[in-house]
């Protein structure tokens, strides 16, 4: 199977930045299927548009995930920065 260098987005850990690890074609297609994207959708969308759609879809399915991992910064956090 061919691997395309589409970078995984880690919305929790790195604020949507890439971790540098490529995903396989199979993983990309499974994500498209899980998000109910049709063949026609994939024909009209760029890979970037699809990845943005998948990111938004997953965020809508689990909206509280990011909120659970965040906390208000304390003075000690600012001092250590």
Secondary structure, 3 states (H helix, E strand, C coil): CCEEEEEEECCCCCCCCEEEEEEEHHHHHHHHHHCCCCHHHHHHCCHHHHHHHHHHHHHHHCCCHHHHCCCCCCHHHHHHC
